[in-house]
Amino acid sequence: MVSRKRCSFCGKLIEPGTGIMFVRNNGAILWFCSSKCFKSFKMGRDPKRLPWTSQYMGRRAR
């Protein structure tokens, strides 16, 4: 059984055979579901500030 990975940026599940694997110089492996997530990671964007990610904080409850 092939395991499904989770996107390191947005948190979406990645189907087997798709996505981008990025290996850092220290050996850490990051998985991305799309080029949108990969490019956002490279630009240094914070996933907590993007509404299409699962880590989005949104407005604070009053």
N, C-alpha and C positions, 0 to 999 in steps of 0.2 A: 504494500500500500504506500503510495507516494503521499507525503505530508504536504499540507498547504502552508505557505508562509504568510506572515503578516507584514504589511508595508511598514517600514521604519519611520515614515513621515506621517502618513494619514491614518494608518491603522486598519486599512481595508485588507481583506483576505486576498491572497494572490493564488490563482489557479496554477497547477503544475504546467510547466512549459512556457509560462509567460513571465513578464516582469524583467527587472534589471537587478543584477547582483553587483554591488560595489564593495571592493575590498580595500580597506585603509592600509596605510603603511605598517601599522601596528598589528595587523592580522584580523581586525574586527570586520565582520561581514554585515553589510546593510542591504536589505531588500527593498526595492521600490516597485510599486504596481504600474507606474506610468512614467513617461518622460516629464510630465508636469510635476510630479512629486520629486523626481531626481533633480530637476533644474531648480526647484524651489529650495531644496536642501543645499545645493551648491551655492545659491545666492545668499544663504544664511537666514532665510525667513523662519519665523517662529510658528510652528503648527498650532499653537494655542490662539493665535490671532486670525486664523483663516477659517471661515465658517464651514467650509466643505470637508474639514478634517474631523475625526472623532475626538480629538483633544481640545476642540474649540471651547473656550470659556464662556463666550457670549456676555450678555448683560448680567450684572450681579442682581440677585434677588434682594428685594427691599424688606 
